[in-house]
Amino acid sequence: MRRFLDTLYLASGVAGAVCLAAIAVLVLAQTGGRLLGVVVPSANELAGFCVAASAFLALAYTFNHGGHIRVRVLIDHVPRRLHRALDLVCLVVSMALSAYAAWWTIDLVRGSLRYGDVSPGLVAVPLWIPQAGIALGLVVFTVCLADNLICLLRGRPPHYAEGGDRP
């Protein structure tokens, strides 16, 4: 199971990186197109979709490798036992919020599919496609938070505390 989860987080992170590369390609194509007098249709819109997808798809991988900013002002000044309790509370609240956001984002994707929503640009992109990247990223992030919560409940350090480096 550990290998599957690590592969899931990595695949999600790679998908986020692919979206970042797509942003670069779109911006370069649009810049080059301007120099050559060619219009790249809906480049800004497509880049915006990729920005949203890249941010959400990379959440789990980044979190699991300790890459998220953690405000340690309080945690560094409390006893070890209270530190663990604060970590538990933070993981439970984060997981609940992430699950809530995932639930409603999936509902948004389903609504876009049901009603056939498309983007208003020159290229009519079905809106469920960029929304699905956000929903998938939130689902994987929720799984990652649950994974770290289970580790903490079992008395092991969470993966983010280890920086993601496990044997």
C-alpha positions in Angstrom: 0.0 0.0 0.0 2.9 2.4 0.8 4.3 2.0 -2.7 0.9 2.6 -4.3 0.4 5.8 -2.2 3.9 7.1 -2.9 3.3 6.4 -6.6 0.0 8.2 -6.5 1.5 11.3 -4.9 4.4 11.2 -7.4 2.0 10.8 -10.4 -0.1 13.7 -9.1 3.1 15.9 -8.7 4.3 14.9 -12.2 0.9 15.9 -13.6 1.2 19.3 -11.9 4.7 19.7 -13.4 3.3 18.8 -16.8 0.7 21.6 -16.4 3.5 24.0 -15.5 5.4 23.0 -18.7 2.2 23.5 -20.7 1.9 27.0 -19.3 5.5 27.7 -20.5 4.7 26.3 -23.9 1.5 28.4 -24.2 3.2 31.6 -23.1 6.1 31.0 -25.5 3.7 30.2 -28.4 1.7 33.3 -27.7 4.8 35.5 -27.5 6.3 33.9 -30.7 2.9 34.2 -32.4 2.8 37.9 -31.7 6.2 38.4 -33.3 5.0 36.5 -36.3 1.6 38.0 -36.5 -0.1 34.8 -35.6 -2.9 34.5 -33.0 -2.8 31.6 -30.6 -6.5 31.2 -29.8 -7.4 31.0 -26.1 -3.8 30.8 -24.9 -4.5 32.9 -21.8 -7.5 30.9 -20.9 -5.8 27.6 -21.4 -2.8 28.8 -19.4 -5.2 29.8 -16.6 -6.7 26.3 -16.6 -3.2 24.9 -16.3 -2.3 27.2 -13.4 -5.3 26.0 -11.4 -4.6 22.3 -12.2 -0.9 22.6 -11.5 -1.5 24.1 -8.1 -4.0 21.4 -7.0 -2.3 18.4 -8.5 1.0 19.2 -6.8 -0.5 19.6 -3.3 -0.1 16.0 -2.1 3.4 15.5 -3.4 4.6 18.8 -2.0 2.9 18.2 1.4 4.2 14.7 1.7 7.8 15.9 1.1 7.6 18.7 3.7 7.4 21.4 1.0 4.5 23.4 2.4 5.1 26.3 4.7 4.3 25.5 8.3 4.0 28.2 10.9 6.0 26.7 13.7 5.8 29.6 16.1 3.4 27.8 18.5 4.5 24.2 17.8 8.2 24.9 18.5 7.4 26.2 22.0 5.1 23.5 23.4 6.0 20.2 25.0 6.4 17.2 22.7 3.1 15.6 23.8 1.2 18.8 23.0 3.1 19.1 19.7 1.7 15.7 18.7 -1.8 16.8 19.7 -1.5 20.0 17.7 -0.3 18.0 14.7 -3.4 15.7 15.1 -5.8 18.6 15.3 -4.2 20.3 12.2 -4.3 17.1 10.2 -8.0 16.4 11.1 -9.1 19.9 10.3 -7.1 20.0 7.1 -8.4 16.7 6.0 -12.0 17.7 6.7 -11.6 21.0 4.8 -9.9 19.2 1.9 -12.6 16.5 1.7 -15.3 19.2 1.8 -13.6 21.1 -1.1 -13.1 17.8 -3.0 -16.7 16.9 -2.6 -18.1 20.1 -3.9 -15.5 20.3 -6.7 -16.5 16.9 -7.9 -20.1 18.1 -7.8 -19.0 21.1 -9.9 -17.4 18.7 -12.4 -20.6 16.6 -12.5 -22.7 19.7 -13.1 -20.4 20.9 -15.9 -20.7 17.5 -17.6 -24.5 17.4 -17.1 -25.1 20.9 -18.6 -22.3 20.8 -21.2 -20.6 23.9 -19.9 -17.8 25.2 -22.1 -15.3 28.0 -21.8 -16.3 31.4 -23.4 -13.0 31.7 -25.4 -12.3 31.2 -29.0 -11.6 27.5 -28.3 -14.7 26.1 -26.5 -13.1 23.8 -23.9 -15.5 21.7 -21.9 -15.2 23.1 -18.4 -15.2 19.7 -16.8 -11.7 19.1 -18.1 -9.9 21.8 -16.1 -12.2 21.3 -13.2 -11.3 17.6 -13.1 -7.7 18.5 -12.5 -8.6 20.5 -9.5 -11.0 17.8 -8.2 -8.4 15.1 -8.7 -5.7 17.1 -6.9 -8.0 17.7 -4.0 -9.0 14.0 -3.7 -5.3 12.9 -3.8 -4.5 15.6 -1.2 -7.2 14.4 1.1 -5.8 10.9 0.8 -2.4 12.2 1.6 -3.7 14.0 4.7 -5.5 10.8 5.8 -2.3 8.8 5.2 -0.3 11.2 7.4 -3.0 11.2 10.1 -2.9 7.4 10.2 0.9 7.4 10.6 0.6 9.9 13.5 -2.2 7.9 15.1 0.0 4.7 14.9 2.8 6.5 16.8 5.0 7.0 13.7 6.1 10.4 12.5 4.0 11.8 9.6 5.7 11.7 6.2 5.9 15.5 6.0 8.0 15.5 9.1 10.5 13.1 7.5 10.7 15.2 4.4 9.2 12.4 2.4 12.4 10.3 2.6 11.4 6.8 3.6 13.3 3.5 3.2 
